[in-house]
Amino acid sequence: MTTSKTPKLSVVITNYNYAAFVGTAIDSVLSQDAGIELVVVDDCSKDNSREVIRSYGDRVIPVLQDVNQGHGGGFNAGYARTTGDLVMFLDADDFLLPGAAATILSNYDPAIGMYLYRMNYADEHGTLGGLFPPPQVPLADGDVSAQLREQGHYSSTITSGLVYTRAVLEKVMPMDSETFRQGGDGYLSATVPLHTQVKGFDTPISAYRLHGSQHSQFAKAYAKRARWRIGHQQACFACIREQSARLGLPVAADLGERDPGHLQERLVSFLFEPELHPVPADTRRGLLAKLRNANRERFGAKALPRNIWWILIGALPGPVAQTLLSWKIDVAARPVWLNTLGRTLRKRLGVVTG
Protein backbone atom coordinates (compact mmCIF):
# COMPACT_ATOMS: atom_id res chain seq x y z
CA MET A 1 0.00 0.00 0.00
CA THR A 2 1.46 3.36 -0.96
CA THR A 3 0.76 6.55 0.97
CA SER A 4 1.07 10.24 0.27
CA LYS A 5 4.28 10.33 2.27
CA THR A 6 7.22 8.31 1.01
CA PRO A 7 8.96 6.81 4.04
CA LYS A 8 12.71 7.06 4.59
CA LEU A 9 14.57 3.74 4.68
CA SER A 10 17.59 3.13 6.89
CA VAL A 11 19.75 0.02 6.49
CA VAL A 12 22.11 -1.12 9.25
CA ILE A 13 24.92 -3.47 8.21
CA THR A 14 26.44 -5.34 11.16
CA ASN A 15 29.94 -6.66 10.55
CA TYR A 16 32.52 -8.78 12.35
CA ASN A 17 35.56 -10.10 10.45
CA TYR A 18 33.74 -10.13 7.12
CA ALA A 19 36.14 -7.95 5.12
CA ALA A 20 35.70 -10.37 2.21
CA PHE A 21 31.96 -9.68 2.09
CA VAL A 22 31.15 -6.32 3.68
CA GLY A 23 32.07 -4.33 0.56
CA THR A 24 29.53 -6.30 -1.46
CA ALA A 25 26.88 -5.66 1.18
CA ILE A 26 27.63 -1.91 1.14
CA ASP A 27 27.65 -1.76 -2.66
CA SER A 28 24.31 -3.58 -2.82
CA VAL A 29 22.73 -0.83 -0.69
CA LEU A 30 24.41 2.13 -2.40
CA SER A 31 23.43 0.82 -5.85
CA GLN A 32 19.69 0.80 -5.12
CA ASP A 33 17.51 3.13 -7.18
CA ALA A 34 16.00 4.68 -4.04
CA GLY A 35 17.99 6.75 -1.56
CA ILE A 36 18.91 4.91 1.64
CA GLU A 37 20.53 6.00 4.88
CA LEU A 38 23.30 3.43 5.37
CA VAL A 39 24.84 2.75 8.79
CA VAL A 40 27.72 0.26 8.95
CA VAL A 41 28.66 -1.15 12.36
CA ASP A 42 32.00 -2.86 12.86
CA ASP A 43 32.22 -4.93 16.03
CA CYS A 44 36.00 -4.77 16.60
CA SER A 45 36.98 -6.88 13.58
CA LYS A 46 40.49 -8.28 13.54
CA ASP A 47 40.75 -8.28 9.73
CA ASN A 48 40.82 -5.21 7.46
CA SER A 49 37.05 -4.60 7.65
CA ARG A 50 37.50 -1.07 8.97
CA GLU A 51 39.71 -0.11 6.04
CA VAL A 52 36.99 -1.33 3.67
CA ILE A 53 34.31 0.62 5.55
CA ARG A 54 36.39 3.82 5.71
CA SER A 55 37.01 3.64 1.96
CA TYR A 56 33.37 4.61 1.38
CA GLY A 57 33.82 7.99 3.03
CA ASP A 58 30.67 9.94 3.75
CA ARG A 59 28.50 7.62 1.67
CA VAL A 60 28.06 5.54 4.83
CA ILE A 61 27.67 6.36 8.52
CA PRO A 62 30.40 4.30 10.21
CA VAL A 63 29.92 3.03 13.76
CA LEU A 64 33.22 1.55 14.91
CA GLN A 65 32.70 -0.20 18.23
CA ASP A 66 35.33 0.22 20.95
CA VAL A 67 34.33 -3.06 22.60
CA ASN A 68 33.04 -6.21 20.94
CA GLN A 69 29.32 -6.48 21.79
CA GLY A 70 28.07 -9.18 19.45
CA HIS A 71 25.10 -9.25 17.11
CA GLY A 72 22.59 -7.64 19.46
CA GLY A 73 25.02 -4.93 20.50
CA GLY A 74 25.64 -4.15 16.83
CA PHE A 75 21.89 -3.83 16.29
CA ASN A 76 21.64 -1.46 19.25
CA ALA A 77 24.54 0.73 18.12
CA GLY A 78 23.43 0.88 14.50
CA TYR A 79 19.78 1.54 15.28
CA ALA A 80 20.77 4.43 17.56
CA ARG A 81 22.30 6.20 14.55
CA THR A 82 19.37 5.74 12.16
CA THR A 83 16.71 8.33 11.39
CA GLY A 84 14.53 6.41 8.90
CA ASP A 85 10.84 5.60 9.18
CA LEU A 86 11.73 2.04 8.13
CA VAL A 87 14.77 0.18 9.46
CA MET A 88 16.38 -2.96 8.06
CA PHE A 89 19.31 -4.90 9.53
CA LEU A 90 21.56 -6.55 6.93
CA ASP A 91 24.19 -9.09 7.90
CA ALA A 92 27.54 -8.19 6.36
CA ASP A 93 27.85 -11.50 4.50
CA ASP A 94 24.43 -11.00 2.88
CA PHE A 95 23.46 -8.42 0.26
CA LEU A 96 20.40 -6.65 -1.15
CA LEU A 97 19.03 -7.68 -4.53
CA PRO A 98 18.50 -5.08 -7.27
CA GLY A 99 15.20 -3.26 -6.75
CA ALA A 100 14.97 -4.26 -3.08
CA ALA A 101 14.60 -0.71 -1.76
CA ALA A 102 11.87 0.12 -4.28
CA THR A 103 10.02 -3.04 -3.25
CA ILE A 104 10.29 -2.23 0.45
CA LEU A 105 9.11 1.35 -0.01
CA SER A 106 6.23 0.41 -2.31
CA ASN A 107 4.93 -2.08 0.27
CA TYR A 108 4.89 0.47 3.10
CA ASP A 109 1.62 0.42 5.03
CA PRO A 110 1.13 2.53 8.19
CA ALA A 111 -0.86 -0.34 9.73
CA ILE A 112 2.09 -2.75 9.48
CA GLY A 113 5.06 -2.64 11.85
CA MET A 114 7.08 -5.64 10.64
CA TYR A 115 7.58 -6.90 7.08
CA LEU A 116 8.71 -10.46 6.31
CA TYR A 117 10.42 -11.13 2.97
CA ARG A 118 11.85 -14.24 1.42
CA MET A 119 15.52 -14.33 0.48
CA ASN A 120 17.51 -16.04 -2.26
CA TYR A 121 20.24 -18.35 -1.10
CA ALA A 122 23.67 -17.36 -2.41
CA ASP A 123 26.99 -19.19 -2.38
CA GLU A 124 30.35 -17.81 -1.34
CA HIS A 125 30.77 -16.18 -4.75
CA GLY A 126 27.33 -14.55 -4.71
CA THR A 127 25.66 -16.90 -7.17
CA LEU A 128 21.95 -16.99 -6.38
CA GLY A 129 20.03 -20.18 -5.64
CA GLY A 130 16.66 -21.16 -4.21
CA LEU A 131 14.40 -19.38 -1.77
CA PHE A 132 14.54 -19.12 2.01
CA PRO A 133 12.10 -19.88 3.50
CA PRO A 134 11.07 -22.28 0.71
CA PRO A 135 8.01 -21.20 -1.29
CA GLN A 136 5.81 -23.94 0.14
CA VAL A 137 6.21 -22.46 3.65
CA PRO A 138 3.73 -19.57 4.04
CA LEU A 139 5.00 -16.49 5.84
CA ALA A 140 2.90 -15.08 8.68
CA ASP A 141 0.44 -12.35 7.84
CA GLY A 142 -1.64 -10.19 10.18
CA ASP A 143 -1.91 -10.33 13.98
CA VAL A 144 0.29 -13.16 15.30
CA SER A 145 0.50 -11.93 18.89
CA ALA A 146 -1.81 -14.64 20.23
CA GLN A 147 0.06 -17.41 18.41
CA LEU A 148 3.38 -16.05 19.66
CA ARG A 149 2.12 -15.97 23.25
CA GLU A 150 0.55 -19.43 23.03
CA GLN A 151 3.25 -21.33 21.11
CA GLY A 152 6.35 -19.12 21.12
CA HIS A 153 6.60 -19.27 17.33
CA TYR A 154 5.10 -18.16 14.02
CA SER A 155 6.29 -18.55 10.42
CA SER A 156 8.93 -15.89 9.82
CA THR A 157 12.39 -15.39 8.32
CA ILE A 158 15.76 -14.11 9.55
CA THR A 159 17.83 -10.91 9.77
CA SER A 160 18.26 -9.85 6.14
CA GLY A 161 14.65 -10.57 5.22
CA LEU A 162 13.07 -8.41 7.93
CA VAL A 163 12.06 -4.72 7.86
CA TYR A 164 10.61 -2.76 10.79
CA THR A 165 9.04 0.62 11.39
CA ARG A 166 10.88 2.97 13.69
CA ALA A 167 7.68 3.41 15.71
CA VAL A 168 7.61 -0.27 16.68
CA LEU A 169 11.37 -0.57 17.28
CA GLU A 170 11.11 2.27 19.78
CA LYS A 171 8.91 -0.02 21.89
CA VAL A 172 11.45 -2.86 22.17
CA MET A 173 14.94 -1.41 21.63
CA PRO A 174 17.62 -1.58 22.88
CA MET A 175 17.92 -5.30 23.51
CA ASP A 176 20.12 -6.98 26.12
CA SER A 177 23.36 -7.24 24.15
CA GLU A 178 24.88 -9.94 26.37
CA THR A 179 21.86 -12.25 26.14
CA PHE A 180 21.70 -11.75 22.38
CA ARG A 181 25.38 -11.74 21.43
CA GLN A 182 24.14 -13.99 18.65
CA GLY A 183 20.67 -13.95 17.16
CA GLY A 184 19.64 -10.33 17.62
CA ASP A 185 16.98 -10.89 14.99
CA GLY A 186 15.48 -13.58 17.23
CA TYR A 187 14.84 -11.00 19.94
CA LEU A 188 13.06 -8.68 17.50
CA SER A 189 11.02 -11.52 16.01
CA ALA A 190 9.93 -12.53 19.51
CA THR A 191 8.93 -9.07 20.73
CA VAL A 192 7.91 -6.81 17.83
CA PRO A 193 4.74 -8.76 16.86
CA LEU A 194 3.39 -8.27 20.37
CA HIS A 195 3.03 -4.57 19.47
CA THR A 196 1.98 -4.61 15.83
CA GLN A 197 0.74 -6.54 12.82
CA VAL A 198 3.14 -8.30 10.45
CA LYS A 199 2.92 -8.89 6.71
CA GLY A 200 4.68 -11.50 4.60
CA PHE A 201 5.82 -11.05 1.00
CA ASP A 202 7.00 -13.70 -1.44
CA THR A 203 9.23 -11.31 -3.41
CA PRO A 204 12.86 -11.81 -2.27
CA ILE A 205 14.73 -8.63 -1.36
CA SER A 206 18.10 -10.00 -0.25
CA ALA A 207 20.58 -12.83 -0.65
CA TYR A 208 21.30 -15.16 2.26
CA ARG A 209 24.89 -16.21 1.72
CA LEU A 210 26.00 -19.67 2.80
CA HIS A 211 29.72 -20.12 3.35
CA GLY A 212 32.21 -21.94 5.52
CA SER A 213 33.20 -19.00 7.72
CA GLN A 214 29.75 -18.07 9.01
CA HIS A 215 29.86 -17.06 12.66
CA SER A 216 26.94 -19.39 13.40
CA GLN A 217 28.51 -22.35 11.58
CA PHE A 218 28.33 -25.60 13.58
CA ALA A 219 29.13 -27.96 10.66
CA LYS A 220 28.01 -31.46 11.68
CA ALA A 221 27.93 -30.69 15.42
CA TYR A 222 24.19 -31.24 15.53
CA ALA A 223 23.86 -31.43 19.31
CA LYS A 224 25.97 -28.32 19.90
CA ARG A 225 23.88 -26.37 17.39
CA ALA A 226 20.67 -27.67 18.97
CA ARG A 227 21.80 -26.67 22.48
CA TRP A 228 22.60 -23.15 21.27
CA ARG A 229 19.20 -22.88 19.62
CA ILE A 230 17.42 -24.20 22.72
CA GLY A 231 19.15 -21.57 24.87
CA HIS A 232 18.39 -18.85 22.34
CA GLN A 233 14.74 -19.86 22.11
CA GLN A 234 14.41 -19.94 25.88
CA ALA A 235 15.85 -16.41 26.05
CA CYS A 236 13.27 -15.34 23.47
CA PHE A 237 10.50 -16.98 25.50
CA ALA A 238 11.61 -14.96 28.53
CA CYS A 239 11.39 -11.77 26.46
CA ILE A 240 7.91 -12.71 25.24
CA ARG A 241 6.82 -13.11 28.84
CA GLU A 242 8.42 -9.83 29.92
CA GLN A 243 6.98 -7.78 27.06
CA SER A 244 3.56 -9.40 27.40
CA ALA A 245 3.49 -8.62 31.12
CA ARG A 246 4.09 -4.94 30.31
CA LEU A 247 1.16 -5.04 27.90
CA GLY A 248 -1.11 -6.97 30.26
CA LEU A 249 -1.34 -9.91 27.84
CA PRO A 250 -1.53 -13.57 28.91
CA VAL A 251 1.21 -16.06 27.99
CA ALA A 252 0.90 -19.85 27.96
CA ALA A 253 2.67 -21.51 30.88
CA ASP A 254 4.03 -24.21 28.53
CA LEU A 255 5.52 -21.78 25.99
CA GLY A 256 7.52 -23.78 23.44
CA GLU A 257 5.97 -27.14 24.31
CA ARG A 258 3.66 -26.92 21.26
CA ASP A 259 6.23 -25.56 18.81
CA PRO A 260 7.53 -28.31 16.47
CA GLY A 261 10.75 -26.40 15.75
CA HIS A 262 11.68 -26.00 19.41
CA LEU A 263 10.77 -29.61 20.21
CA GLN A 264 12.86 -30.85 17.27
CA GLU A 265 15.94 -29.04 18.63
CA ARG A 266 15.40 -30.68 22.00
CA LEU A 267 15.10 -34.10 20.38
CA VAL A 268 18.33 -33.55 18.42
CA SER A 269 20.17 -32.53 21.58
CA PHE A 270 18.76 -35.47 23.55
CA LEU A 271 19.47 -38.13 20.92
CA PHE A 272 22.99 -37.05 19.95
CA GLU A 273 24.46 -35.97 23.31
CA PRO A 274 22.04 -36.87 26.12
CA GLU A 275 24.68 -36.25 28.79
CA LEU A 276 24.78 -32.54 27.84
CA HIS A 277 21.07 -32.07 27.17
CA PRO A 278 19.84 -28.88 28.94
CA VAL A 279 16.24 -29.97 29.70
CA PRO A 280 16.45 -32.67 32.42
CA ALA A 281 12.79 -33.71 32.26
CA ASP A 282 12.92 -34.64 28.56
CA THR A 283 12.66 -38.23 27.37
CA ARG A 284 12.82 -39.60 23.84
CA ARG A 285 9.29 -40.96 24.04
CA GLY A 286 7.90 -37.79 25.57
CA LEU A 287 9.49 -35.49 22.98
CA LEU A 288 8.26 -37.62 20.09
CA ALA A 289 4.72 -37.59 21.46
CA LYS A 290 4.83 -33.79 21.86
CA LEU A 291 6.19 -33.41 18.32
CA ARG A 292 3.38 -35.48 16.81
CA ASN A 293 0.76 -33.58 18.78
CA ALA A 294 2.27 -30.20 17.85
CA ASN A 295 2.26 -31.12 14.17
CA ARG A 296 -1.36 -32.26 14.34
CA GLU A 297 -2.33 -28.99 16.04
CA ARG A 298 -0.51 -26.84 13.48
CA PHE A 299 -1.01 -28.78 10.25
CA GLY A 300 -4.19 -30.79 10.80
CA ALA A 301 -4.74 -33.39 8.08
CA LYS A 302 -1.38 -32.47 6.49
CA ALA A 303 0.59 -33.52 9.59
CA LEU A 304 0.97 -37.20 8.67
CA PRO A 305 3.93 -36.87 6.24
CA ARG A 306 5.82 -34.90 8.89
CA ASN A 307 4.90 -37.34 11.65
CA ILE A 308 6.13 -40.34 9.66
CA TRP A 309 9.65 -39.13 10.54
CA TRP A 310 8.86 -39.12 14.25
CA ILE A 311 7.09 -42.51 14.15
CA LEU A 312 10.15 -44.06 12.49
CA ILE A 313 12.60 -42.35 14.85
CA GLY A 314 10.59 -43.67 17.79
CA ALA A 315 10.63 -47.23 16.45
CA LEU A 316 14.28 -47.49 15.38
CA PRO A 317 17.36 -48.21 17.54
CA GLY A 318 19.48 -45.24 18.64
CA PRO A 319 22.20 -45.16 15.93
CA VAL A 320 19.67 -45.64 13.12
CA ALA A 321 17.38 -43.00 14.66
CA GLN A 322 20.33 -40.60 14.76
CA THR A 323 20.99 -41.16 11.04
CA LEU A 324 17.35 -40.60 10.16
CA LEU A 325 17.25 -37.45 12.29
CA SER A 326 20.42 -36.13 10.63
CA TRP A 327 18.69 -36.55 7.26
CA LYS A 328 15.73 -34.55 8.60
CA ILE A 329 17.74 -31.57 9.85
CA ASP A 330 20.64 -31.49 7.36
CA VAL A 331 19.70 -31.37 3.68
CA ALA A 332 23.33 -31.96 2.68
CA ALA A 333 23.36 -35.26 4.61
CA ARG A 334 20.35 -36.71 2.82
CA PRO A 335 20.69 -39.39 0.15
CA VAL A 336 19.66 -38.27 -3.33
CA TRP A 337 16.75 -40.72 -3.37
CA LEU A 338 15.32 -39.15 -0.21
CA ASN A 339 15.36 -35.63 -1.63
CA THR A 340 13.65 -36.95 -4.77
CA LEU A 341 10.99 -38.69 -2.68
CA GLY A 342 10.45 -35.52 -0.65
CA ARG A 343 9.90 -33.42 -3.76
CA THR A 344 7.44 -35.98 -5.11
CA LEU A 345 5.44 -36.02 -1.88
CA ARG A 346 5.37 -32.24 -1.70
CA LYS A 347 4.05 -32.02 -5.24
CA ARG A 348 1.41 -34.71 -4.77
CA LEU A 349 0.27 -33.85 -1.26
CA GLY A 350 0.96 -30.13 -1.16
CA VAL A 351 2.89 -30.31 2.10
CA VAL A 352 6.39 -29.77 3.42
CA THR A 353 7.99 -33.10 4.34
CA GLY A 354 11.57 -32.14 5.13
Disulfide bonds with the S-S distance in Angstrom:
none
